[in-house]
Amino acid sequence: QVQLVESGGGLVQAGGSLRLSCAASGNIFNINAMGWYRQAPGKQRELVAAITSGGSTNYADSVKGRFTISRDNAKNTVHLQMNSLKPEDTAVYYCSAEQTGRLTYRYWGQGTQVTVSS
């Protein structure tokens, strides 16, 4: 089992910045991809950014140039630096991790609220 705990959410005005963090614990070996998803009320969950253990990244078009995902493999943590925040970024942000072996497992954190005021 893998446990994921997010932190860093909060309330910020448009144009401000926040940094989200996610720490993994438990059976943390063979974790490959990690990423951030978000879900606003009444909308579907969407991928925001993802990163592999080798450092390859992928971003949603709506956040390119504003958000940066990074990973510290030694500490089993992933971060999301969010700059130039917009009201449409308001959502619950979830950390996700993929563990690969004979079978592949996905794990999810509890989520952290990000609210951007206009």
C-alpha positions in Angstrom: 0.0 0.0 0.0 1.0 3.6 -0.7 -0.2 6.6 1.2 -0.2 10.1 -0.4 -0.6 13.3 1.6 -1.0 16.7 -0.1 -0.3 20.1 1.4 0.0 23.8 0.3 -3.5 24.6 -0.8 -5.2 27.8 0.2 -6.9 31.1 -0.8 -5.0 33.5 -3.1 -5.9 36.5 -5.3 -5.6 36.3 -9.1 -2.0 36.7 -10.2 -0.6 35.1 -7.0 1.3 31.9 -6.5 1.0 28.7 -4.5 3.2 25.6 -4.1 1.6 22.2 -3.6 3.5 19.3 -2.1 2.7 15.6 -2.0 4.6 13.1 0.2 4.4 9.3 -0.5 4.9 6.7 2.2 4.4 2.9 2.7 5.6 0.5 0.0 7.1 3.2 -2.2 9.3 1.1 -4.4 8.6 0.9 -8.2 6.6 4.2 -8.2 7.0 5.5 -11.8 4.6 8.3 -12.8 3.3 10.9 -10.3 1.0 13.8 -11.0 -1.6 16.3 -10.1 -5.3 16.3 -11.0 -8.0 18.8 -10.2 -11.8 18.8 -10.0 -14.1 21.8 -9.7 -17.7 21.5 -8.5 -19.9 20.0 -11.2 -17.0 19.3 -13.5 -15.0 16.1 -14.3 -11.5 15.5 -12.9 -8.8 16.5 -15.2 -5.0 16.0 -15.4 -3.0 19.1 -14.6 0.6 17.9 -14.7 2.5 14.6 -14.6 6.2 13.6 -14.2 8.1 10.3 -14.4 11.0 9.1 -12.2 13.2 10.0 -15.2 12.0 13.6 -15.2 9.7 13.6 -18.3 6.8 16.0 -17.8 3.4 16.6 -19.3 1.1 19.6 -18.8 -2.5 20.5 -19.6 -2.6 23.2 -22.2 -4.4 25.5 -19.8 -1.5 25.6 -17.4 1.5 25.5 -19.7 3.9 28.4 -18.9 2.3 29.0 -15.5 2.7 25.7 -13.6 5.8 23.6 -13.0 5.9 20.1 -11.7 9.0 18.7 -10.0 10.0 15.5 -8.2 12.4 14.6 -5.5 13.0 10.8 -5.8 15.1 10.6 -2.7 12.4 12.1 -0.6 9.5 10.5 -2.5 7.8 13.8 -3.0 6.3 15.7 -5.9 5.6 19.5 -6.1 3.5 21.8 -8.2 4.6 25.4 -8.4 1.6 27.5 -9.5 2.2 31.0 -10.7 0.0 33.7 -12.3 -3.1 32.0 -10.9 -6.5 32.6 -12.4 -10.0 32.2 -10.9 -10.6 29.3 -13.3 -7.8 27.4 -11.5 -10.1 27.1 -8.5 -10.6 23.4 -7.7 -9.7 20.5 -5.4 -6.2 19.3 -6.4 -5.4 15.6 -6.0 -2.0 13.9 -6.0 -1.7 10.6 -7.8 1.0 7.9 -8.0 1.4 4.9 -10.3 3.2 1.7 -9.0 4.3 -0.7 -11.7 5.1 -4.4 -11.3 3.4 -7.5 -12.6 0.2 -5.5 -12.0 -0.1 -1.7 -12.0 -1.7 0.1 -9.1 -2.9 3.7 -8.8 -3.1 5.7 -5.5 -4.8 9.0 -4.7 -4.4 11.6 -2.0 -7.3 13.1 -0.1 -7.1 16.4 -2.0 -6.3 20.0 -1.1 -8.5 23.0 -1.9 -7.1 25.8 -4.1 -9.3 29.0 -4.3 -8.3 31.9 -6.5 -10.4 35.1 -6.0 -10.9 37.8 -8.7 
